[in-house]
Amino acid sequence: MARGKSKTEIKSNGAPLGFEATLWAAADKLRNNMDAAEYKHVVLGLILHKHISDAFEKMQEQLFKECIK
């Protein structure tokens, strides 16, 4: 049986949601019944992970360029 589109994929008029609206809908699903004081720990962990990931990629690129020389 085919599934219909979820409410995060279409507006009430049938038009697709924009990128930002889709992100907010995903964040609302993740938060669900979680208190904002608890959710901040999740968000801070994700921000830290992004920072570490970016720093790793930058260092990896620098090392790769040094090895090529």
PDB file with SEQRES, HELIX, SHEET and CRYST1 records, atoms N, CA, C and O in Angstrom:
SEQRES   1 A   69  MET ALA ARG GLY LYS SER LYS THR GLU ILE LYS SER ASN          
SEQRES   2 A   69  GLY ALA PRO LEU GLY PHE GLU ALA THR LEU TRP ALA ALA          
SEQRES   3 A   69  ALA ASP LYS LEU ARG ASN ASN MET ASP ALA ALA GLU TYR          
SEQRES   4 A   69  LYS HIS VAL VAL LEU GLY LEU ILE LEU HIS LYS HIS ILE          
SEQRES   5 A   69  SER ASP ALA PHE GLU LYS MET GLN GLU GLN LEU PHE LYS          
SEQRES   6 A   69  GLU CYS ILE LYS                                              
HELIX    1 AA1 PHE A   19  ARG A   31  1                                  13    
HELIX    2 AA2 ALA A   36  ILE A   68  1                                  33    
CRYST1    1.000    1.000    1.000  90.00  90.00  90.00 P 1           1          
ATOM      1  N   MET A   1       0.837  -1.167   0.000  1.00  0.00           N  
ATOM      2  CA  MET A   1       0.000   0.000   0.000  1.00  0.00           C  
ATOM      3  C   MET A   1       0.892   1.243   0.000  1.00  0.00           C  
ATOM      4  O   MET A   1       1.854   1.310   0.765  1.00  0.00           O  
ATOM      5  N   ALA A   2       0.593   2.196  -0.821  1.00  0.00           N  
ATOM      6  CA  ALA A   2       1.386   3.423  -0.922  1.00  0.00           C  
ATOM      7  C   ALA A   2       1.063   4.354   0.234  1.00  0.00           C  
ATOM      8  O   ALA A   2      -0.090   4.508   0.637  1.00  0.00           O  
ATOM      9  N   ARG A   3       2.112   4.966   0.751  1.00  0.00           N  
ATOM     10  CA  ARG A   3       1.922   5.927   1.838  1.00  0.00           C  
ATOM     11  C   ARG A   3       1.729   7.312   1.246  1.00  0.00           C  
ATOM     12  O   ARG A   3       2.307   7.647   0.212  1.00  0.00           O  
ATOM     13  N   GLY A   4       0.903   8.117   1.921  1.00  0.00           N  
ATOM     14  CA  GLY A   4       0.736   9.511   1.523  1.00  0.00           C  
ATOM     15  C   GLY A   4       1.895  10.330   2.051  1.00  0.00           C  
ATOM     16  O   GLY A   4       2.675   9.861   2.880  1.00  0.00           O  
ATOM     17  N   LYS A   5       2.001  11.540   1.574  1.00  0.00           N  
ATOM     18  CA  LYS A   5       3.075  12.410   2.046  1.00  0.00           C  
ATOM     19  C   LYS A   5       2.794  12.841   3.472  1.00  0.00           C  
ATOM     20  O   LYS A   5       1.644  13.063   3.851  1.00  0.00           O  
ATOM     21  N   SER A   6       3.852  12.958   4.260  1.00  0.00           N  
ATOM     22  CA  SER A   6       3.688  13.402   5.639  1.00  0.00           C  
ATOM     23  C   SER A   6       3.472  14.901   5.666  1.00  0.00           C  
ATOM     24  O   SER A   6       3.676  15.591   4.667  1.00  0.00           O  
ATOM     25  N   LYS A   7       3.053  15.399   6.829  1.00  0.00           N  
ATOM     26  CA  LYS A   7       2.773  16.826   6.929  1.00  0.00           C  
ATOM     27  C   LYS A   7       4.034  17.670   6.823  1.00  0.00           C  
ATOM     28  O   LYS A   7       3.944  18.873   6.579  1.00  0.00           O  
ATOM     29  N   THR A   8       5.228  17.059   7.004  1.00  0.00           N  
ATOM     30  CA  THR A   8       6.461  17.826   6.836  1.00  0.00           C  
ATOM     31  C   THR A   8       6.829  17.975   5.368  1.00  0.00           C  
ATOM     32  O   THR A   8       7.679  18.797   5.027  1.00  0.00           O  
ATOM     33  N   GLU A   9       6.209  17.201   4.505  1.00  0.00           N  
ATOM     34  CA  GLU A   9       6.548  17.256   3.089  1.00  0.00           C  
ATOM     35  C   GLU A   9       5.626  18.169   2.285  1.00  0.00           C  
ATOM     36  O   GLU A   9       6.023  18.674   1.235  1.00  0.00           O  
ATOM     37  N   ILE A  10       4.383  18.388   2.772  1.00  0.00           N  
ATOM     38  CA  ILE A  10       3.455  19.227   2.030  1.00  0.00           C  
ATOM     39  C   ILE A  10       2.760  20.198   2.966  1.00  0.00           C  
ATOM     40  O   ILE A  10       2.553  19.904   4.143  1.00  0.00           O  
ATOM     41  N   LYS A  11       2.404  21.356   2.433  1.00  0.00           N  
ATOM     42  CA  LYS A  11       1.590  22.317   3.167  1.00  0.00           C  
ATOM     43  C   LYS A  11       0.130  21.936   2.981  1.00  0.00           C  
ATOM     44  O   LYS A  11      -0.189  21.015   2.230  1.00  0.00           O  
ATOM     45  N   SER A  12      -0.744  22.641   3.664  1.00  0.00           N  
ATOM     46  CA  SER A  12      -2.165  22.356   3.527  1.00  0.00           C  
ATOM     47  C   SER A  12      -2.664  22.617   2.105  1.00  0.00           C  
ATOM     48  O   SER A  12      -3.656  22.024   1.680  1.00  0.00           O  
ATOM     49  N   ASN A  13      -1.986  23.496   1.369  1.00  0.00           N  
ATOM     50  CA  ASN A  13      -2.396  23.763  -0.013  1.00  0.00           C  
ATOM     51  C   ASN A  13      -1.736  22.810  -1.012  1.00  0.00           C  
ATOM     52  O   ASN A  13      -1.951  22.937  -2.217  1.00  0.00           O  
ATOM     53  N   GLY A  14      -0.939  21.860  -0.526  1.00  0.00           N  
ATOM     54  CA  GLY A  14      -0.316  20.871  -1.391  1.00  0.00           C  
ATOM     55  C   GLY A  14       1.075  21.225  -1.864  1.00  0.00           C  
ATOM     56  O   GLY A  14       1.747  20.392  -2.472  1.00  0.00           O  
ATOM     57  N   ALA A  15       1.530  22.451  -1.599  1.00  0.00           N  
ATOM     58  CA  ALA A  15       2.867  22.868  -2.029  1.00  0.00           C  
ATOM     59  C   ALA A  15       3.918  22.304  -1.076  1.00  0.00           C  
ATOM     60  O   ALA A  15       3.663  22.191   0.122  1.00  0.00           O  
ATOM     61  N   PRO A  16       5.091  21.951  -1.591  1.00  0.00           N  
ATOM     62  CA  PRO A  16       6.146  21.425  -0.710  1.00  0.00           C  
ATOM     63  C   PRO A  16       6.661  22.506   0.236  1.00  0.00           C  
ATOM     64  O   PRO A  16       6.687  23.689  -0.105  1.00  0.00           O  
ATOM     65  N   LEU A  17       7.068  22.078   1.430  1.00  0.00           N  
ATOM     66  CA  LEU A  17       7.633  23.002   2.406  1.00  0.00           C  
ATOM     67  C   LEU A  17       9.030  23.417   1.983  1.00  0.00           C  
ATOM     68  O   LEU A  17       9.712  22.686   1.264  1.00  0.00           O  
ATOM     69  N   GLY A  18       9.452  24.584   2.427  1.00  0.00           N  
ATOM     70  CA  GLY A  18      10.803  25.045   2.168  1.00  0.00           C  
ATOM     71  C   GLY A  18      11.781  24.312   3.066  1.00  0.00           C  
ATOM     72  O   GLY A  18      11.387  23.583   3.977  1.00  0.00           O  
ATOM     73  N   PHE A  19      13.050  24.514   2.799  1.00  0.00           N  
ATOM     74  CA  PHE A  19      14.109  23.851   3.552  1.00  0.00           C  
ATOM     75  C   PHE A  19      14.029  24.171   5.040  1.00  0.00           C  
ATOM     76  O   PHE A  19      14.134  23.274   5.876  1.00  0.00           O  
ATOM     77  N   GLU A  20      13.843  25.453   5.376  1.00  0.00           N  
ATOM     78  CA  GLU A  20      13.795  25.866   6.774  1.00  0.00           C  
ATOM     79  C   GLU A  20      12.608  25.250   7.500  1.00  0.00           C  
ATOM     80  O   GLU A  20      12.739  24.784   8.632  1.00  0.00           O  
ATOM     81  N   ALA A  21      11.458  25.247   6.851  1.00  0.00           N  
ATOM     82  CA  ALA A  21      10.266  24.676   7.469  1.00  0.00           C  
ATOM     83  C   ALA A  21      10.440  23.180   7.706  1.00  0.00           C  
ATOM     84  O   ALA A  21       9.970  22.650   8.713  1.00  0.00           O  
ATOM     85  N   THR A  22      11.106  22.507   6.790  1.00  0.00           N  
ATOM     86  CA  THR A  22      11.366  21.081   6.958  1.00  0.00           C  
ATOM     87  C   THR A  22      12.299  20.843   8.141  1.00  0.00           C  
ATOM     88  O   THR A  22      12.109  19.897   8.905  1.00  0.00           O  
ATOM     89  N   LEU A  23      13.316  21.707   8.293  1.00  0.00           N  
ATOM     90  CA  LEU A  23      14.223  21.584   9.433  1.00  0.00           C  
ATOM     91  C   LEU A  23      13.491  21.805  10.750  1.00  0.00           C  
ATOM     92  O   LEU A  23      13.700  21.067  11.713  1.00  0.00           O  
ATOM     93  N   TRP A  24      12.630  22.823  10.793  1.00  0.00           N  
ATOM     94  CA  TRP A  24      11.875  23.082  12.028  1.00  0.00           C  
ATOM     95  C   TRP A  24      10.960  21.907  12.354  1.00  0.00           C  
ATOM     96  O   TRP A  24      10.838  21.526  13.518  1.00  0.00           O  
ATOM     97  N   ALA A  25      10.324  21.335  11.354  1.00  0.00           N  
ATOM     98  CA  ALA A  25       9.448  20.190  11.585  1.00  0.00           C  
ATOM     99  C   ALA A  25      10.246  19.000  12.113  1.00  0.00           C  
ATOM    100  O   ALA A  25       9.777  18.281  12.994  1.00  0.00           O  
ATOM    101  N   ALA A  26      11.448  18.791  11.580  1.00  0.00           N  
ATOM    102  CA  ALA A  26      12.307  17.701  12.064  1.00  0.00           C  
ATOM    103  C   ALA A  26      12.735  17.959  13.501  1.00  0.00           C  
ATOM    104  O   ALA A  26      12.759  17.036  14.315  1.00  0.00           O  
ATOM    105  N   ALA A  27      13.074  19.212  13.821  1.00  0.00           N  
ATOM    106  CA  ALA A  27      13.465  19.554  15.191  1.00  0.00           C  
ATOM    107  C   ALA A  27      12.307  19.333  16.150  1.00  0.00           C  
ATOM    108  O   ALA A  27      12.511  18.849  17.263  1.00  0.00           O  
ATOM    109  N   ASP A  28      11.098  19.680  15.737  1.00  0.00           N  
ATOM    110  CA  ASP A  28       9.925  19.451  16.585  1.00  0.00           C  
ATOM    111  C   ASP A  28       9.720  17.963  16.853  1.00  0.00           C  
ATOM    112  O   ASP A  28       9.366  17.569  17.964  1.00  0.00           O  
ATOM    113  N   LYS A  29       9.944  17.141  15.833  1.00  0.00           N  
ATOM    114  CA  LYS A  29       9.815  15.692  16.027  1.00  0.00           C  
ATOM    115  C   LYS A  29      10.873  15.169  16.988  1.00  0.00           C  
ATOM    116  O   LYS A  29      10.586  14.317  17.829  1.00  0.00           O  
ATOM    117  N   LEU A  30      12.097  15.679  16.865  1.00  0.00           N  
ATOM    118  CA  LEU A  30      13.173  15.231  17.755  1.00  0.00           C  
ATOM    119  C   LEU A  30      12.915  15.647  19.199  1.00  0.00           C  
ATOM    120  O   LEU A  30      13.174  14.883  20.129  1.00  0.00           O  
ATOM    121  N   ARG A  31      12.406  16.856  19.380  1.00  0.00           N  
ATOM    122  CA  ARG A  31      12.130  17.350  20.735  1.00  0.00           C  
ATOM    123  C   ARG A  31      11.001  16.579  21.378  1.00  0.00           C  
ATOM    124  O   ARG A  31      11.080  16.219  22.552  1.00  0.00           O  
ATOM    125  N   ASN A  32       9.951  16.323  20.620  1.00  0.00           N  
ATOM    126  CA  ASN A  32       8.777  15.596  21.073  1.00  0.00           C  
ATOM    127  C   ASN A  32       8.327  16.091  22.442  1.00  0.00           C  
ATOM    128  O   ASN A  32       7.827  17.211  22.546  1.00  0.00           O  
ATOM    129  N   ASN A  33       8.487  15.304  23.480  1.00  0.00           N  
ATOM    130  CA  ASN A  33       8.029  15.682  24.817  1.00  0.00           C  
ATOM    131  C   ASN A  33       9.180  16.099  25.719  1.00  0.00           C  
ATOM    132  O   ASN A  33       9.020  16.170  26.938  1.00  0.00           O  
ATOM    133  N   MET A  34      10.321  16.372  25.141  1.00  0.00           N  
ATOM    134  CA  MET A  34      11.504  16.702  25.928  1.00  0.00           C  
ATOM    135  C   MET A  34      11.458  18.167  26.360  1.00  0.00           C  
ATOM    136  O   MET A  34      11.088  19.046  25.581  1.00  0.00           O  
ATOM    137  N   ASP A  35      11.834  18.410  27.591  1.00  0.00           N  
ATOM    138  CA  ASP A  35      11.913  19.766  28.121  1.00  0.00           C  
ATOM    139  C   ASP A  35      13.078  20.503  27.453  1.00  0.00           C  
ATOM    140  O   ASP A  35      14.089  19.892  27.105  1.00  0.00           O  
ATOM    141  N   ALA A  36      12.930  21.808  27.281  1.00  0.00           N  
ATOM    142  CA  ALA A  36      13.978  22.609  26.634  1.00  0.00           C  
ATOM    143  C   ALA A  36      15.293  22.522  27.395  1.00  0.00           C  
ATOM    144  O   ALA A  36      16.364  22.538  26.788  1.00  0.00           O  
ATOM    145  N   ALA A  37      15.222  22.430  28.719  1.00  0.00           N  
ATOM    146  CA  ALA A  37      16.443  22.328  29.526  1.00  0.00           C  
ATOM    147  C   ALA A  37      17.192  21.031  29.231  1.00  0.00           C  
ATOM    148  O   ALA A  37      18.421  20.998  29.299  1.00  0.00           O  
ATOM    149  N   GLU A  38      16.472  19.977  28.908  1.00  0.00           N  
ATOM    150  CA  GLU A  38      17.111  18.705  28.556  1.00  0.00           C  
ATOM    151  C   GLU A  38      17.584  18.714  27.105  1.00  0.00           C  
ATOM    152  O   GLU A  38      18.636  18.165  26.779  1.00  0.00           O  
ATOM    153  N   TYR A  39      16.798  19.341  26.247  1.00  0.00           N  
ATOM    154  CA  TYR A  39      17.104  19.329  24.820  1.00  0.00           C  
ATOM    155  C   TYR A  39      18.376  20.105  24.506  1.00  0.00           C  
ATOM    156  O   TYR A  39      19.054  19.817  23.519  1.00  0.00           O  
ATOM    157  N   LYS A  40      18.703  21.085  25.340  1.00  0.00           N  
ATOM    158  CA  LYS A  40      19.917  21.862  25.075  1.00  0.00           C  
ATOM    159  C   LYS A  40      21.155  20.977  25.097  1.00  0.00           C  
ATOM    160  O   LYS A  40      22.127  21.259  24.397  1.00  0.00           O  
ATOM    161  N   HIS A  41      21.135  19.906  25.896  1.00  0.00           N  
ATOM    162  CA  HIS A  41      22.281  18.998  25.943  1.00  0.00           C  
ATOM    163  C   HIS A  41      22.441  18.263  24.607  1.00  0.00           C  
ATOM    164  O   HIS A  41      23.557  18.033  24.141  1.00  0.00           O  
ATOM    165  N   VAL A  42      21.326  17.907  24.016  1.00  0.00           N  
ATOM    166  CA  VAL A  42      21.362  17.250  22.707  1.00  0.00           C  
ATOM    167  C   VAL A  42      21.933  18.208  21.662  1.00  0.00           C  
ATOM    168  O   VAL A  42      22.812  17.837  20.885  1.00  0.00           O  
ATOM    169  N   VAL A  43      21.433  19.427  21.649  1.00  0.00           N  
ATOM    170  CA  VAL A  43      21.870  20.414  20.661  1.00  0.00           C  
ATOM    171  C   VAL A  43      23.343  20.760  20.857  1.00  0.00           C  
ATOM    172  O   VAL A  43      24.091  20.849  19.883  1.00  0.00           O  
ATOM    173  N   LEU A  44      23.763  20.955  22.098  1.00  0.00           N  
ATOM    174  CA  LEU A  44      25.165  21.282  22.349  1.00  0.00           C  
ATOM    175  C   LEU A  44      26.085  20.146  21.904  1.00  0.00           C  
ATOM    176  O   LEU A  44      27.173  20.395  21.385  1.00  0.00           O  
ATOM    177  N   GLY A  45      25.655  18.910  22.103  1.00  0.00           N  
ATOM    178  CA  GLY A  45      26.434  17.769  21.629  1.00  0.00           C  
ATOM    179  C   GLY A  45      26.567  17.760  20.116  1.00  0.00           C  
ATOM    180  O   GLY A  45      27.636  17.464  19.583  1.00  0.00           O  
ATOM    181  N   LEU A  46      25.480  18.086  19.424  1.00  0.00           N  
ATOM    182  CA  LEU A  46      25.520  18.133  17.962  1.00  0.00           C  
ATOM    183  C   LEU A  46      26.418  19.262  17.461  1.00  0.00           C  
ATOM    184  O   LEU A  46      27.137  19.100  16.474  1.00  0.00           O  
ATOM    185  N   ILE A  47      26.373  20.405  18.144  1.00  0.00           N  
ATOM    186  CA  ILE A  47      27.230  21.529  17.761  1.00  0.00           C  
ATOM    187  C   ILE A  47      28.698  21.169  17.972  1.00  0.00           C  
ATOM    188  O   ILE A  47      29.542  21.469  17.128  1.00  0.00           O  
ATOM    189  N   LEU A  48      28.999  20.528  19.096  1.00  0.00           N  
ATOM    190  CA  LEU A  48      30.374  20.103  19.366  1.00  0.00           C  
ATOM    191  C   LEU A  48      30.843  19.105  18.309  1.00  0.00           C  
ATOM    192  O   LEU A  48      31.969  19.194  17.818  1.00  0.00           O  
ATOM    193  N   HIS A  49      29.986  18.168  17.966  1.00  0.00           N  
ATOM    194  CA  HIS A  49      30.326  17.177  16.944  1.00  0.00           C  
ATOM    195  C   HIS A  49      30.625  17.856  15.610  1.00  0.00           C  
ATOM    196  O   HIS A  49      31.577  17.482  14.925  1.00  0.00           O  
ATOM    197  N   LYS A  50      29.828  18.843  15.238  1.00  0.00           N  
ATOM    198  CA  LYS A  50      30.046  19.572  13.985  1.00  0.00           C  
ATOM    199  C   LYS A  50      31.378  20.318  14.017  1.00  0.00           C  
ATOM    200  O   LYS A  50      32.113  20.318  13.030  1.00  0.00           O  
ATOM    201  N   HIS A  51      31.689  20.949  15.140  1.00  0.00           N  
ATOM    202  CA  HIS A  51      32.946  21.690  15.275  1.00  0.00           C  
ATOM    203  C   HIS A  51      34.145  20.747  15.139  1.00  0.00           C  
ATOM    204  O   HIS A  51      35.098  21.050  14.421  1.00  0.00           O  
ATOM    205  N   ILE A  52      34.095  19.616  15.824  1.00  0.00           N  
ATOM    206  CA  ILE A  52      35.191  18.645  15.765  1.00  0.00           C  
ATOM    207  C   ILE A  52      35.327  18.083  14.352  1.00  0.00           C  
ATOM    208  O   ILE A  52      36.438  17.916  13.848  1.00  0.00           O  
ATOM    209  N   SER A  53      34.205  17.797  13.723  1.00  0.00           N  
ATOM    210  CA  SER A  53      34.220  17.260  12.364  1.00  0.00           C  
ATOM    211  C   SER A  53      34.844  18.251  11.382  1.00  0.00           C  
ATOM    212  O   SER A  53      35.644  17.865  10.530  1.00  0.00           O  
ATOM    213  N   ASP A  54      34.478  19.523  11.503  1.00  0.00           N  
ATOM    214  CA  ASP A  54      35.049  20.549  10.624  1.00  0.00           C  
ATOM    215  C   ASP A  54      36.551  20.698  10.849  1.00  0.00           C  
ATOM    216  O   ASP A  54      37.317  20.822   9.893  1.00  0.00           O  
ATOM    217  N   ALA A  55      36.970  20.687  12.121  1.00  0.00           N  
ATOM    218  CA  ALA A  55      38.397  20.815  12.436  1.00  0.00           C  
ATOM    219  C   ALA A  55      39.176  19.616  11.891  1.00  0.00           C  
ATOM    220  O   ALA A  55      40.283  19.774  11.378  1.00  0.00           O  
ATOM    221  N   PHE A  56      38.598  18.419  12.002  1.00  0.00           N  
ATOM    222  CA  PHE A  56      39.244  17.218  11.488  1.00  0.00           C  
ATOM    223  C   PHE A  56      39.421  17.303   9.975  1.00  0.00           C  
ATOM    224  O   PHE A  56      40.492  16.998   9.451  1.00  0.00           O  
ATOM    225  N   GLU A  57      38.372  17.716   9.281  1.00  0.00           N  
ATOM    226  CA  GLU A  57      38.455  17.812   7.821  1.00  0.00           C  
ATOM    227  C   GLU A  57      39.496  18.837   7.387  1.00  0.00           C  
ATOM    228  O   GLU A  57      40.220  18.620   6.416  1.00  0.00           O  
ATOM    229  N   LYS A  58      39.570  19.947   8.104  1.00  0.00           N  
ATOM    230  CA  LYS A  58      40.559  20.979   7.783  1.00  0.00           C  
ATOM    231  C   LYS A  58      41.976  20.441   7.974  1.00  0.00           C  
ATOM    232  O   LYS A  58      42.840  20.642   7.121  1.00  0.00           O  
ATOM    233  N   MET A  59      42.212  19.760   9.090  1.00  0.00           N  
ATOM    234  CA  MET A  59      43.534  19.198   9.366  1.00  0.00           C  
ATOM    235  C   MET A  59      43.871  18.098   8.363  1.00  0.00           C  
ATOM    236  O   MET A  59      45.008  18.002   7.901  1.00  0.00           O  
ATOM    237  N   GLN A  60      42.895  17.277   8.031  1.00  0.00           N  
ATOM    238  CA  GLN A  60      43.110  16.207   7.064  1.00  0.00           C  
ATOM    239  C   GLN A  60      43.514  16.784   5.704  1.00  0.00           C  
ATOM    240  O   GLN A  60      44.402  16.254   5.036  1.00  0.00           O  
ATOM    241  N   GLU A  61      42.861  17.863   5.307  1.00  0.00           N  
ATOM    242  CA  GLU A  61      43.192  18.506   4.035  1.00  0.00           C  
ATOM    243  C   GLU A  61      44.612  19.076   4.062  1.00  0.00           C  
ATOM    244  O   GLU A  61      45.348  18.953   3.083  1.00  0.00           O  
ATOM    245  N   GLN A  62      44.998  19.700   5.184  1.00  0.00           N  
ATOM    246  CA  GLN A  62      46.349  20.247   5.306  1.00  0.00           C  
ATOM    247  C   GLN A  62      47.395  19.141   5.227  1.00  0.00           C  
ATOM    248  O   GLN A  62      48.402  19.285   4.533  1.00  0.00           O  
ATOM    249  N   LEU A  63      47.163  18.050   5.928  1.00  0.00           N  
ATOM    250  CA  LEU A  63      48.113  16.939   5.911  1.00  0.00           C  
ATOM    251  C   LEU A  63      48.211  16.311   4.525  1.00  0.00           C  
ATOM    252  O   LEU A  63      49.294  15.926   4.082  1.00  0.00           O  
ATOM    253  N   PHE A  64      47.084  16.212   3.855  1.00  0.00           N  
ATOM    254  CA  PHE A  64      47.076  15.656   2.507  1.00  0.00           C  
ATOM    255  C   PHE A  64      47.903  16.529   1.561  1.00  0.00           C  
ATOM    256  O   PHE A  64      48.663  16.018   0.738  1.00  0.00           O  
ATOM    257  N   LYS A  65      47.746  17.847   1.686  1.00  0.00           N  
ATOM    258  CA  LYS A  65      48.516  18.762   0.835  1.00  0.00           C  
ATOM    259  C   LYS A  65      50.006  18.661   1.128  1.00  0.00           C  
ATOM    260  O   LYS A  65      50.818  18.736   0.206  1.00  0.00           O  
ATOM    261  N   GLU A  66      50.381  18.492   2.397  1.00  0.00           N  
ATOM    262  CA  GLU A  66      51.792  18.348   2.767  1.00  0.00           C  
ATOM    263  C   GLU A  66      52.382  17.058   2.214  1.00  0.00           C  
ATOM    264  O   GLU A  66      53.538  17.037   1.790  1.00  0.00           O  
ATOM    265  N   CYS A  67      51.607  15.995   2.215  1.00  0.00           N  
ATOM    266  CA  CYS A  67      52.098  14.706   1.707  1.00  0.00           C  
ATOM    267  C   CYS A  67      52.282  14.736   0.195  1.00  0.00           C  
ATOM    268  O   CYS A  67      53.152  14.046  -0.337  1.00  0.00           O  
ATOM    269  N   ILE A  68      51.483  15.517  -0.489  1.00  0.00           N  
ATOM    270  CA  ILE A  68      51.561  15.611  -1.942  1.00  0.00           C  
ATOM    271  C   ILE A  68      52.854  16.308  -2.366  1.00  0.00           C  
ATOM    272  O   ILE A  68      53.414  15.980  -3.413  1.00  0.00           O  
ATOM    273  N   LYS A  69      53.338  17.268  -1.567  1.00  0.00           N  
ATOM    274  CA  LYS A  69      54.530  18.053  -1.934  1.00  0.00           C  
ATOM    275  C   LYS A  69      55.750  17.214  -2.078  1.00  0.00           C  
ATOM    276  O   LYS A  69      56.824  17.733  -2.382  1.00  0.00           O  
TER     277      LYS A  69                                                      
END                                                                             
